[in-house]
């Protein structure tokens, strides 16, 4: 540590005096890597000195360079970022705020390293990527009017599309979810908030005080992340935030109906809140986009490469997530796993895992992608919930189900996925209609009365049984 402090002092002395001996490379015009401020492919003391010169007012930085310079993610570029860059260069730390902590996860699976995360900007051209970087920087500064100079091949309509790609990638900036309307010309995009139905007017960002909602949001995010970090593996961390969202959020059917009736029109406050990570994590009420943004915020804070995916499910507009784990990508749909929105025969509060860490082919059976080019190919299989936990059976077998119940006897719910809906139907008929579930209970030494509920769909391969006596037996 003493060596680091000495080096930092030397850099400070060098860059704050005229005629600095340090030289600076040519700044790159394409994709920025966090910490690589001068774009030469390295993160070192040269980048740190550039940050310090900017902080001292000696030189300016482009929007892309500012994004690369914000090493600690606090939306400001100053000597703290220079310190982080020097620590990385000295080997004191092995990653920045939004990057995995280096090494391997608790279950031995390496997370993505610097620069290896999926580029979900939708194949933007180099010029469009520059505008994207500018919008991201302005968003982080809290601006609601985005001025930009003329750019060949980018008109106002395309600029709006690029702006909303940037917005989708930053759900942690919660004021963005209160956007109700936007206007644009060839060089400016303006967004508006808080639609008032009584006066048919919109309120600009400057008139809204988001300090209270931001403080509450940050508190809950930090609290949930602190709980997740206590888990032993990356798989368990993702499972924890999936379960936390399901257990603490009620699906807002009123907001969903309003949004469905006018998805691209005037959004009253109830829709804005429910479509945000704030509504999900702070108020416990959300629609699908709120669930997905909450999962994205938490997973990203934990160091995972996670993004928002939009499209359609069961005929309605829908949102879910992709997330990287163990070198592969998976999908997570926390909304469709929420027990509030899926219940049968009294099982209102039974969590589901049918859409936790699933592959492309599984999800595509009932999800349609709006922007597949902004979604990684999710082909991961190792961490599929059912396979990973020994809850997948290609065919129904009473003995195999009994073995699963033995392993999960201390839990009140057993969820099994079969190779087909037909095999799942066999399980339902044998265990419930023929009464053999009682035989399993009896073999465990439980002779008293017990009740159960179940979730079963003749077209679905997943069978859930909830028995209220399992933990007491």
N, C-alpha and C positions, 0 to 999 in steps of 0.2 A: 504493500500500500504506500509506503514512503516513496518508493520509486515512481509510482503513478503521480503522486502529488508534486514531486519534483519536475516531472515531465510536463504536467499541466502548467506549472508556473513558468516554465521555459517557453511554452507555446504562447501563453498570455503576454509575456514580455515581448516576444517576437512580433506578434500580430498587431499589437497596439502601438507600435512605433513606426515611424515613416521608414520606407525603404526596407521592409521586412526581407530577411534572407530566404524565407520560404517561397517556393514557386507553386503555381497553381496550374493544373491541367486544363484542357479545353472541356467545357461543360457539354455533356451529352444531351441530345435533343429527344431521345426516346426513353422508354420506361425507366423509372427511378427505383433504386434499391435503398431501403432504409439505411441511413448512415453514409451512403456513397454520394456525398453532396456534389463533388466535382465530376461524377460520372465516369471515372477512369476504371471502374471495375474493382476497386479496393476500398476498404474502410479503414482509415488510419489517421495519423496526426494531421495530415494535410486537410482532411475533411473537418477535423475538429477546429483547426485554425481558421478555416473558412467560416465556420459558424460563429466563432468569436469575433471575427472582423465584421460580420453582419450585425451581431449583437451590439458592437461598439459604434455602429453607424458608418464604418469605413467603406463598406461595399454593399451592394444590393444583391438579392437572389431572385431568381424566377420562381413562379408558382411550383414548378416541378422540383426545384432545388429545395424550396421551403418544406415540401412534403418529405423529401429525403432527409432533411436536417432535423425534423421533429422526432428525435430518437426516443424520448420518454413518453411521447403520445399525449402531452398536456396541451396541445394546440398552440404552443408558443415556442419560439426558437431563440435560445439563449445559452449562457455558459453551462447550464445543467445538461443540455444536449451534447455540448462539446465534451463534458466530463464523461458521459455515457459512451461516446465514440472512442475516447482515449482508453477507457476501461476495456472495451471490446478489443482494441488494438493490442493492449498489454496482456490480454488473456485473463483478466480479472473476472469478467462476465463472458457468457457465451451466447448472448442474444439480447435483443431489445424488448420493449414492453409488449409488443403484439406478436412476438415470435416465440415458438416453443423454446423451452429452457435448455435445449441441447441435450446430448446424450440420448438415453432411451427412456421410454415410459415404464411405468411400474410393471406392465405385462411383457416388457421386452420389445415392444414395437416402436421403432423410431418414428418421430413426427417429422413433418416437412421442415427443411432447413431454409435459410435465407434465400429468397429468390425462387424457391421451388413451388410456391403455392400456385393454385390454379388461377389463371387470368380470366376473371369473369366479366370483363368489360365488353364482351361480345364481339371480339375481332375488330376493334376500332382501328382506323388508319392512324398513321403517325400524327397527322394534324388533329384528328379527333381526340387522340390520346392526350395531346397537349391541352385541348379545351377541357377534357375530363379532369386533368390535374388541376387546372385553374379553378374549375367549379368546386372540386373537393376542398381546395384551400379556402375559397370564399365561404363555403358551407361551415367549415371549422371556425371561421372568424365571425360566424353569426349573421352573415349578410343575407338579405332576402331579395336584393336586386343585383343581377349578375351582368355586368357590362363586359363586353369583349370586343376587340377590334375585328375588322373584316377578315375572314379566313376562307380561302378558296375552297369551294365545294361544300361548305357548311352553311345552310340557310337557317332561319329562325326555328323552323319545325324540327330540323335535325338537332339543333342545339338543345331544344327541350328534351328530346329523347336521350341525349347524352347526359343532361342534368339529372334525369330520373334514374339513369343507371348509377350515377354517383350517389344519389339519395338511397337507392336500394342497398348499396354497399356500406352504408353508415347508419344503421338503425340505432346506434348509441346516441346519436344527436337527435334527441326526442322532439325538438320543436319542428322538425321536418314532417312529422306525422300530422301536424295541424294545418298543412297546406290544403286549402279548399279550392283554389283557383290559380291559374297562371295566365300571363299575357306575354307576348314576345313580338319583337321586330327583328330585323336582320342582325342587330348587334347588342340586344339587351333582352334578358329574360327576367320577368318580375313575378314573384309568387306572393299569394295573399292567404290570410288565415281567418279562422273564426267567422264562418258564415252566419249571419243573423237573419233568420227567416222573417221576423216581424218587419224589419226595415229593408230587407233584400240588399244588404250591404256586406262588404268584407272588411276585415280589419288588418292593417299592415303589421308586420312583425315588431316594429318599434313600439307599438302601443301595448304589447303583451309582456308581462313580467313572468318569465319562466324560471326564476331563481328558486321558488319553492318546489315546483315539480321536479326540477333538476336535482335538488338536494335530496328529495325523497327517493328519486330513481337511483341516484348514486349509492344511497344507503342500502337499498335492497339488493342492488347488483353486487356490492361489496360483501354483503352478508351471505348471499347465496353462493358466491364464488368461494368464500372462506370455508363454507361447509363442504363444497365439492372438492376442494383441495385436500381435505382430510382423507379422501378415498385412496385406496392403494394403487389403482391402475387407471389408465386413461379410459378404458372401457367403463369402469365404475363411475368415473366422473361424468361421462356423457349420460349414463343411465340415471345418475342422481338428478341431473338438471332436467332430463326428460320426465322423471317421476315428480319432481318438485312442481314443474309447470302443470302437470296433469292434476295433481292433488290440491293445488292452490288457486286454480283458475276455473271460473264458470263461463261457459260459452254464452256470449251475448246474442241471443236470437233476435232481439229487437234491432240491434245495430246491423246484424247480418241481413235482415229483411230490408232495412232502409238502403243499405249498400247495394243489394241485389236489384232493387227497384230503380236506382239511379247510380250505377257504378262509376260513371265519369262526370257526374254532375255536382250539385251542391251538397256538401257533406256537413251536417250539423255536428256539434261537439261530441255527441255520443258515438258517432262513427269514427271520428278522428281518434278519440281516446281508445276505443276498442281495437283499432287497427294498429296500435302502437305497442312497443315493448313496455312502455309505462303503464298502459291499461292492464296488461297481463301481469306484470311483476308487482306493481304498487297497488292497483285497485282490484286485482283478481278478477277482471272481466275483460274478455277479448273475443275477437273473431279470428279467423285463420291467420291473417297477416300479423296480428298481435302475438299469437303463439309463436309463429315462425321467427319474428324479429326478436322476441325474448330469447328463444333458443340460440339464435345467431349471436346476440350480444354476450350471453353467458359463455358459450363455447369459444368464441373469439377471445374473451378475457382469460380463459383457461389455456389459451395457446393453440387451439385447433384452427385449422383452415376450414371455415364454415361460411356458407353463403345462402342467400334467399333464392328460391325458385318459385316462379309463378306459372299458372296455367289453369286447368279446369279439372274438377273431380265431381263425379255424380251430377254432371250437367251445370254446375255452378263454378264461378270464378274462385280460385283456390290458391293457397300459398303453403310452401313447406321448405325444407332445408336439404342441402348437401353438406357433408362433413367428412374430413379426412381422418382416418385412423389406421395405423399400422401399415402405411404405404399405399393404401387403397381408399377409394371414396365410397360413401354410402349415403342413402337418403334417410331422413327422419321426418315423419309427419306427426308432430305432437298433438295437433288438433284432432286427428282421427283416432288417436290413442286415448283421448280424454274420456274418462268414464261418464262425464256429464252429458256427452253428446251421443254415447252409444250404450244402450242398456236393454235388458230383456229379462222378463220374469223376475223382477225385483232386484236385479244386479246393477242398480244405478251407479254404484261407486266402485266398480271393479275396473282397475286399470287394464289397458290392453298394450301389447307390444308388437302388434301385427305390422306396424310401420316404423319400428325402431331398428335402424341400421339394416336396411334392405337394399337389394341391388336394382338396377335399371329395369330389368325384365319383370321383376315382381311388382314394382311400383307402376309401371306402364300399363298394367292390366286394368287399372281404374283411375289413372292420372294421365292427363294430356299436357304436354309442355308448351308454354307460350314462346319461350326463347331457348330452344335446346342448345344453341351456339354459346350460351352463357352458362352452361351446366357441364361439369366434368362427367365423363363416362363412369358411372358408379357400378363397378363390377366386383366390389368386395364381397366375400362370402364367409370368411373366417369368423367375423364378429356378429353375424346374423343372430338375433336374440335366441331363437329356438335351437339352432345348431350349436351355438356356443354354450348353452346351458343344458344340453342334452334333452331338449323338449321337442325334438322333431322325430316323427315316426313316418316312414314311407307308407307302411300299411298298419292297420289296426291290429293290436294284439293285447288281450286282457293282461297277460303276464308283463308285457312291456309297460302298460299303463300302471299296473300295480307297483312296478319298480320305481316309476317316476313319483307316484304318491308317497312311497317310502322315503325317497330322498327329500321330498318337499313337505313332509308331514308337519313340520313346525310353521308352515305358512298357511294362510287361510284360503289361498287361491292357487289353483293349478291351471296353467294355460298350455295346451299342447297343439302343435301344428302337424297335420297329416299331409301325406303326399298328394291327396286329392280331396275334394268335397265328398266324394263317395265313401272314402275310408273314414272321414270324419263322421258321416252319418251312421256308419257301422258302430262307431264308438258311442254315439248318443243312444242308439237303440239298445246296445248291450248293457251299458252302464246305467242308464236311466230308465228306459222303458222296461228292461228285463230285471232291473233292481240290483245289478251286480256291484254298483257303487257301495251299497250297504255291506256287501261281502268284504270289500277292501277295508271299510271302516272297522268291521268286526275283527279282522285279522290283526288290527292294531291294538286290540284290547279294549275298544270303546263299545260298551254295551247299552249306553243310554240313548235317548232320542237325539236325533240330529236333523237339521234342516239344511237345504242347499238351494242355490239358484244357479242358473247357467246361462251362457251366451252361446247361441248356436244359430247358424244360418245354413240352410241346405245347399247353398251355392258357395260356401266359404269353407276352406280347409282348417280353420282355427276353431278350437273347442275350449271354452273356459268353464270351469266348475268352481264355484265358491261355496265352501262348507263352513258354517259358523262354529263348528265344534273342533276343528282341526288343531287350533292352538291350545285348546283346553284339554284335549285328550291325553 
